[in-house]
Every structure is written in structure tokens, then in C-alpha cells.
Amino acid sequence: MSIRIRLSTDKEHFDSEAWNSFVAASLTGHLLQSWQWGQLKAAFGWQAVCVGVEDGGCLVAGAQVLFRSLLSSFPCLSIAYVPKGPIFDFGNQEISEALFSAIHRLARQKGAILLKIEPEMSHSPALVRQLQACGFRPSQQTIQPRSTLHVDLQADPDEILARMKSKTRYNVRLAERKGVLVQGGTADDLPSFYRLIELTGRRDGFAVHSQEYYETAYRLFVPLGLARLFLATYGDRVIAGLMVFAFGQRAWYMYGASSDRERNRMPNHLLQWEAIRWAREQGCLTYDLWGIPDEVGKEPEKYERTVTDRQGGLWGVYRFKQGFGGQVVRYVGAYDYVYRPALAWLYNKVVAWR
């Protein structure tokens, strides 16, 4: 083997297009490891560094590592985070050791007190043992959803519709009959979309990003064909919207919002259907509905029958997403490698309190 380490900070010898091609083609590659996602996070307080392992001049493993200073008064201390990565194969010990060694070296240079990773790998006892053998321990703080639903896009549209629950299929058609129109949005529509996001966040009790964040995401992804903004209108009023992302052969429903008005017209059902159709047209094979209660991931058969009895949290979201006929997927979750135990302990305490 002829193994070399490449860092994106060495711009002269790092190809961002080659990085995206590697991530998109990998079985465990993810949107959150794309070059554009690093640019998005870099615009809002993070530093993104891609660590690539080359063998014979080809990328064979890698991780986009995000760094953030803990406090403005202590810029020498940071958190290192690999969202939905690293991308590697435990079966190749030499390459995996080279990757983790490079990540640890970089993290220590950046003053990281801990490294958090969230591999895009399904949970299994064997994977847990492998992560622990590399010095990682289950994290007290999970960032990305551990359990989700994947809709298979390889069938034709009629078959995808037929796999949905009958009520969901009915609501998709009801929205069309009740005069809801779904169409692609432009940058000029982002203020309207953001007003819906703020409203939805207040109504459902979750935090939202700034308007600038969504505008930056649009600018980075939509012109490249990696995302689409969809808006549902009734008459001359925007009543719901979502942003869907496509990278490689997968698509993700990331951001959605709706008005308090005209909800009986079921605009969210029609929005999801149009997003699914768009993702399929982009060549995607799966559509990730992005986040359901983790209890479902642990025991999907149990909650298939009792979901209507659950209230609060993500249960209402799950009931909605469940209707689109996806398969439950549960990932291994977040794992930490601690460099400075005392500071990491204090950091976790502060995060838990907040």
C-alpha cells in the first residue's frame, strides 16, 4: 500500500470535487460530510477540515471534522465533531488506523477536549466493540437523529404511493382536490419560508436557525442541484414549505414548516410527495425522513401497533412520517474520544444543564 494523508487546509493538494465524489459513492457517505455542508457550518462559527486517506492516489477513507471554540475567551480549547462520519471500513485495519491517527493529531493541534463522531452505520454489537477498541465510548450527547425512516425510491411512483398507509395516500390526493398547489421556490421565497419556520418552531417548541442560515444553505446547495425548496400555496398564500437535499443516491428531508391556517387541506402530505418525486428524478434510491423517536428504532414492531397511543415529543412527527411507508433504520449513535477528561466532564455537565 502507498498511504498518504491529505488535509483540506492544504488547498494546493486537495480537490473538493474529488472529495464529494468519494463521499457520494461511499456506502456510508452522507450529505453532512459533503464539501458544501462544511462551508455552511464554516459560515456560522465552525471550522471545517477534511481529512482524507489516499491509497495509490485514490481516496479510500476520510472525515470532515468540524471544530468550534468552547469560549471566545479561550479560543485554544475546542470541540471536534464528525457529523455522520467518518467514512471508512473497519475491515482494513491499516487504513482505519491511519485515518484515526490523522484525526487525533489534528484534533490535538486544534486544542480539542474531545472528539465526537456519529458514523452513518447501523447499530450492531460488533460495531460497538470495534468503536470501543479504538478508544471511543458512548456519548452523553447525540446531535443527529439516531433513528429514522427510509423510503425506497427504486419502484415506480404508483408503487411508492401504494406502499403508503391508506390515510396518507388519501391525504396526498385530498390536498390536490382541495386546491393546494406545490411548486419549486426561489431565493425570493426564503423570507416567506422563514416566517413559517419561526411559526412552526414556536408552535411545536423546537429551536430554529437564523434566516441567514437557511439563505446560506439555499445558496450553497440549490444552484448545484443538491437541494430544492418546495412551497405549498392555497390561493395567494404560502401555507407550508420544505427543503429537500439530494447527494449521491440518497435524499434527505431536512427542514419543514407550516402555517396554522388551512391545515385541513393537508399541504404537508402533498409537499412530501412532491419532494419524494423530485428525489427520485435526481436518481436517488432512498428518501430519508430524518428523525423519529429512538424507541421506535429499538423496537419497531412494538411501536408499529401502539404509536397512536403516544403523545408529546416526536410522536406526532413519527405518526406523520410513518404514513409514507418507510423502513425503520437505527444508527450506532454518537461516540466520544476524550483528550482532556476533566474538561470533557465539565463540558458534558454544562450541556446537560442547558
C-alpha positions as CSV (number, residue, x, y, z in Angstrom):
1,M,0.0,0.0,0.0
2,S,1.0,3.6,-0.6
3,I,-1.0,5.5,2.0
4,R,-1.0,9.3,2.3
5,I,-2.9,11.7,4.4
6,R,-4.5,14.8,2.8
7,L,-6.0,17.8,4.6
8,S,-8.3,20.3,3.0
9,T,-6.3,23.1,4.7
10,D,-3.6,22.2,2.2
11,K,-5.7,23.6,-0.7
12,E,-3.0,23.2,-3.3
13,H,-3.2,19.4,-3.0
14,F,-6.9,18.9,-2.1
15,D,-9.6,18.5,-4.6
16,S,-13.1,19.4,-3.3
17,E,-14.8,17.8,-6.3
18,A,-12.9,14.5,-5.7
19,W,-13.9,14.7,-2.0
20,N,-17.6,15.0,-2.9
21,S,-17.3,12.2,-5.4
22,F,-15.7,9.9,-2.8
23,V,-18.4,10.8,-0.2
24,A,-21.3,10.4,-2.6
25,A,-20.0,7.0,-3.8
26,S,-19.4,5.5,-0.3
27,L,-21.9,3.2,1.2
28,T,-21.7,5.2,4.5
29,G,-21.3,8.6,2.8
30,H,-23.7,11.3,3.9
31,L,-24.8,14.8,3.0
32,L,-23.3,16.1,6.2
33,Q,-19.9,15.0,5.0
34,S,-20.2,16.9,1.8
35,W,-17.9,19.8,1.0
36,Q,-20.9,22.2,0.9
37,W,-22.0,21.2,4.4
38,G,-18.6,22.1,5.7
39,Q,-18.9,25.5,4.0
40,L,-22.3,26.0,5.6
41,K,-21.1,25.3,9.1
42,A,-18.0,27.4,8.5
43,A,-20.2,30.4,7.9
44,F,-21.7,30.0,11.4
45,G,-18.8,29.7,13.8
46,W,-17.2,26.3,12.9
47,Q,-14.0,25.5,11.1
48,A,-14.3,22.5,8.7
49,V,-11.3,20.4,7.8
50,C,-11.5,17.4,5.6
51,V,-9.0,14.6,6.4
52,G,-8.5,12.2,3.5
53,V,-6.6,8.9,3.4
54,E,-5.3,8.1,-0.1
55,D,-4.1,4.7,-1.3
56,G,-2.3,4.7,-4.6
57,G,-3.6,8.3,-5.2
58,C,-7.3,7.4,-4.6
59,L,-9.4,8.4,-1.6
60,V,-10.3,5.3,0.4
61,A,-11.3,6.8,3.8
62,G,-12.0,10.2,5.2
63,A,-13.8,12.5,7.6
64,Q,-14.9,16.1,7.6
65,V,-14.1,17.3,11.1
66,L,-15.8,20.4,12.5
67,F,-14.1,22.5,15.1
68,R,-15.7,25.0,17.4
69,S,-14.1,27.1,20.2
70,L,-15.6,26.5,23.6
71,L,-15.4,30.1,24.7
72,S,-14.3,33.3,23.0
73,S,-12.0,34.0,25.9
74,F,-10.4,30.5,25.5
75,P,-10.0,30.1,21.7
76,C,-7.3,27.5,22.3
77,L,-10.0,25.0,23.6
78,S,-12.4,23.4,21.2
79,I,-14.8,20.6,20.4
80,A,-14.2,18.3,17.4
81,Y,-17.2,16.8,15.7
82,V,-17.6,14.5,12.7
83,P,-21.3,14.6,11.7
84,K,-22.4,11.3,10.0
85,G,-18.8,10.1,9.7
86,P,-16.0,9.1,9.5
87,I,-16.2,7.2,6.2
88,F,-14.1,4.1,6.4
89,D,-14.0,0.3,6.6
90,F,-13.1,-1.3,9.9
91,G,-12.1,-4.4,7.8
92,N,-9.0,-2.6,6.7
93,Q,-7.0,-2.1,9.8
94,E,-4.1,-0.2,8.3
95,I,-6.4,2.4,6.6
96,S,-8.7,2.8,9.6
97,E,-5.7,3.3,11.9
98,A,-4.2,5.8,9.5
99,L,-7.4,7.8,9.5
100,F,-8.0,7.9,13.2
101,S,-4.3,8.8,13.9
102,A,-4.6,11.7,11.5
103,I,-7.9,12.9,13.0
104,H,-6.5,12.6,16.6
105,R,-3.3,14.5,15.6
106,L,-5.4,17.3,14.0
107,A,-7.8,17.5,17.0
108,R,-5.0,17.8,19.5
109,Q,-3.4,20.6,17.3
110,K,-6.8,22.4,17.5
111,G,-7.0,22.1,21.3
112,A,-10.0,19.7,21.2
113,I,-11.0,18.4,24.6
114,L,-13.0,15.6,22.9
115,L,-13.8,14.2,19.5
116,K,-17.4,13.3,18.8
117,I,-18.3,11.0,15.9
118,E,-21.6,9.8,14.6
119,P,-20.9,7.2,11.9
120,E,-23.6,6.6,9.2
121,M,-23.5,2.9,10.2
122,S,-26.4,0.7,11.5
123,H,-26.2,-0.3,15.2
124,S,-24.7,-3.7,15.9
125,P,-22.9,-5.2,18.9
126,A,-19.9,-5.9,16.6
127,L,-19.6,-2.2,15.6
128,V,-19.9,-1.1,19.2
129,R,-17.0,-3.4,20.1
130,Q,-14.9,-2.0,17.3
131,L,-15.5,1.6,18.2
132,Q,-14.6,0.8,21.9
133,A,-11.5,-1.0,20.8
134,C,-10.5,2.3,19.1
135,G,-10.9,4.2,22.4
136,F,-14.4,5.6,21.8
137,R,-17.1,5.5,24.4
138,P,-20.9,6.1,24.0
139,S,-21.6,9.9,24.1
140,Q,-23.9,11.6,26.6
141,Q,-24.9,14.0,23.8
142,T,-26.3,12.8,20.4
143,I,-26.5,15.5,17.8
144,Q,-28.1,13.9,14.7
145,P,-31.2,11.7,14.9
146,R,-30.3,8.1,15.7
147,S,-33.4,6.5,14.3
148,T,-35.1,7.4,11.1
149,L,-37.3,6.2,8.2
150,H,-36.0,5.4,4.7
151,V,-38.5,5.4,1.8
152,D,-37.4,3.1,-1.1
153,L,-37.5,5.1,-4.3
154,Q,-36.5,2.3,-6.7
155,A,-40.1,1.5,-7.5
156,D,-42.3,3.5,-9.9
157,P,-44.4,6.3,-8.4
158,D,-47.6,4.3,-8.3
159,E,-45.9,1.6,-6.3
160,I,-44.4,4.1,-3.9
161,L,-47.9,5.5,-3.4
162,A,-49.3,2.1,-2.9
163,R,-46.8,1.3,-0.1
164,M,-48.1,4.3,1.9
165,K,-50.7,3.9,4.6
166,S,-54.1,4.4,3.1
167,K,-54.8,7.6,5.1
168,T,-51.6,9.2,3.9
169,R,-52.3,8.3,0.3
170,Y,-55.8,9.7,0.8
171,N,-54.4,13.0,2.2
172,V,-52.0,13.4,-0.7
173,R,-54.9,13.3,-3.1
174,L,-57.1,15.4,-0.8
175,A,-54.6,18.2,-0.8
176,E,-54.7,18.2,-4.6
177,R,-58.6,18.2,-4.6
178,K,-58.7,21.0,-2.1
179,G,-56.7,23.4,-4.3
180,V,-53.2,23.1,-2.7
181,L,-50.5,23.8,-5.3
182,V,-46.9,22.7,-4.7
183,Q,-44.2,24.3,-6.7
184,G,-40.4,25.0,-6.5
185,G,-39.4,28.1,-4.7
186,T,-36.7,30.6,-5.4
187,A,-34.4,32.7,-3.3
188,D,-37.1,35.4,-3.2
189,D,-39.3,33.0,-1.4
190,L,-36.9,32.4,1.5
191,P,-38.3,35.2,3.7
192,S,-41.8,33.6,3.5
193,F,-40.4,30.2,4.2
194,Y,-38.5,31.5,7.2
195,R,-41.7,33.1,8.6
196,L,-43.3,29.7,8.5
197,I,-40.2,28.1,10.2
198,E,-40.4,30.6,13.1
199,L,-44.1,30.0,13.5
200,T,-43.6,26.2,13.5
201,G,-40.8,26.5,16.0
202,R,-43.0,28.5,18.4
203,R,-45.9,26.2,17.9
204,D,-44.1,22.9,18.3
205,G,-41.4,24.0,20.8
206,F,-38.2,23.5,18.9
207,A,-35.2,25.8,18.1
208,V,-34.7,27.1,14.6
209,H,-31.7,28.6,12.9
210,S,-31.4,32.2,11.8
211,Q,-32.8,33.3,8.5
212,E,-29.3,33.8,7.2
213,Y,-28.6,30.1,7.9
214,Y,-31.3,28.9,5.6
215,E,-30.4,31.5,3.0
216,T,-26.8,30.3,3.1
217,A,-27.9,26.6,2.8
218,Y,-30.0,27.6,-0.3
219,R,-27.1,29.4,-1.9
220,L,-24.6,26.6,-1.4
221,F,-26.9,23.7,-2.4
222,V,-29.8,24.7,-4.6
223,P,-27.8,26.2,-7.6
224,L,-25.8,22.9,-7.8
225,G,-28.9,20.8,-7.9
226,L,-28.2,19.4,-4.5
227,A,-31.3,20.8,-2.9
228,R,-34.8,22.2,-3.7
229,L,-37.1,24.5,-1.9
230,F,-40.8,23.5,-2.2
231,L,-43.7,25.7,-1.2
232,A,-47.4,24.8,-0.9
233,T,-49.8,27.5,-1.6
234,Y,-53.5,28.0,-1.4
235,G,-54.9,30.9,-3.3
236,D,-52.2,33.6,-3.0
237,R,-51.0,32.5,0.4
238,V,-47.9,30.2,1.2
239,I,-49.2,27.7,3.8
240,A,-46.3,25.2,4.1
241,G,-42.8,24.6,2.8
242,L,-39.8,22.2,3.0
243,M,-36.2,21.9,1.8
244,V,-35.1,18.6,0.5
245,F,-31.4,17.7,-0.2
246,A,-30.0,15.1,-2.6
247,F,-26.4,13.9,-2.6
248,G,-25.3,10.8,-4.4
249,Q,-28.1,8.2,-4.4
250,R,-29.8,9.5,-1.3
251,A,-32.1,12.3,-0.4
252,W,-33.0,13.9,3.0
253,Y,-36.0,15.9,4.2
254,M,-34.2,18.4,6.4
255,Y,-36.3,21.5,7.0
256,G,-40.1,21.8,7.0
257,A,-42.7,24.3,8.2
258,S,-46.4,25.1,8.0
259,S,-48.9,27.7,8.8
260,D,-51.6,27.4,11.4
261,R,-54.1,28.2,8.6
262,E,-55.6,25.7,6.1
263,R,-54.1,22.7,7.8
264,N,-57.2,20.8,7.0
265,R,-56.1,20.9,3.3
266,M,-53.2,18.6,4.2
267,P,-50.4,20.6,2.4
268,N,-47.6,18.8,4.2
269,H,-48.6,15.4,2.7
270,L,-48.6,16.8,-0.8
271,L,-45.2,18.6,-0.1
272,Q,-43.6,15.3,0.9
273,W,-45.0,13.5,-2.1
274,E,-43.6,16.2,-4.5
275,A,-40.2,16.1,-2.6
276,I,-40.1,12.3,-3.0
277,R,-40.9,12.6,-6.7
278,W,-38.1,15.2,-7.1
279,A,-35.6,13.0,-5.3
280,R,-36.5,10.0,-7.5
281,E,-36.0,12.2,-10.6
282,Q,-32.5,13.1,-9.3
283,G,-31.6,9.4,-9.3
284,C,-31.9,8.9,-5.6
285,L,-32.6,5.4,-4.4
286,T,-33.7,6.3,-0.8
287,Y,-35.5,9.2,0.8
288,D,-34.6,9.8,4.5
289,L,-37.4,11.3,6.5
290,W,-34.8,12.4,9.1
291,G,-35.6,11.7,12.7
292,I,-38.2,9.6,14.7
293,P,-38.3,8.7,18.4
294,D,-35.4,6.4,19.2
295,E,-37.7,4.0,21.0
296,V,-39.1,3.1,17.5
297,G,-35.6,2.3,16.3
298,K,-35.0,-0.1,19.2
299,E,-38.4,-1.9,18.8
300,P,-40.0,-1.0,15.5
301,E,-42.6,-3.8,15.7
302,K,-43.8,-2.8,19.1
303,Y,-44.5,0.8,18.1
304,E,-46.0,0.0,14.8
305,R,-49.1,-1.1,16.7
306,T,-49.1,1.4,19.6
307,V,-48.0,4.6,18.0
308,T,-51.5,6.2,18.2
309,D,-51.3,5.9,22.0
310,R,-48.1,8.0,22.3
311,Q,-48.2,11.8,22.9
312,G,-45.7,14.6,23.1
313,G,-42.1,14.7,21.8
314,L,-41.6,13.4,18.3
315,W,-44.5,11.0,18.4
316,G,-46.8,13.3,16.3
317,V,-43.9,13.7,13.8
318,Y,-43.5,9.9,13.7
319,R,-47.2,9.3,13.1
320,F,-47.0,11.7,10.1
321,K,-43.7,10.2,8.7
322,Q,-44.8,6.6,9.3
323,G,-47.6,7.0,6.8
324,F,-45.1,7.3,3.9
325,G,-44.2,3.6,4.1
326,G,-40.6,3.9,5.0
327,Q,-38.3,1.3,6.7
328,V,-37.1,2.0,10.2
329,V,-33.3,2.4,10.4
330,R,-31.3,2.8,13.6
331,Y,-27.7,4.0,13.6
332,V,-24.9,3.3,16.1
333,G,-25.2,6.8,17.6
334,A,-22.7,9.2,18.9
335,Y,-19.3,8.2,20.4
336,D,-16.7,10.3,22.1
337,Y,-12.9,10.1,22.2
338,V,-11.7,12.1,25.2
339,Y,-8.4,14.0,25.1
340,R,-8.9,16.1,28.3
341,P,-11.1,14.2,30.8
342,A,-11.7,16.9,33.4
343,L,-12.7,19.5,30.8
344,A,-14.8,17.0,28.9
345,W,-16.6,16.0,32.1
346,L,-17.3,19.7,32.8
347,Y,-18.5,20.3,29.2
348,N,-20.9,17.4,29.4
349,K,-22.3,18.7,32.6
350,V,-22.9,22.2,31.1
351,V,-24.5,20.7,28.0
352,A,-26.8,18.6,30.2
353,W,-27.8,21.6,32.3
354,R,-28.5,23.7,29.2
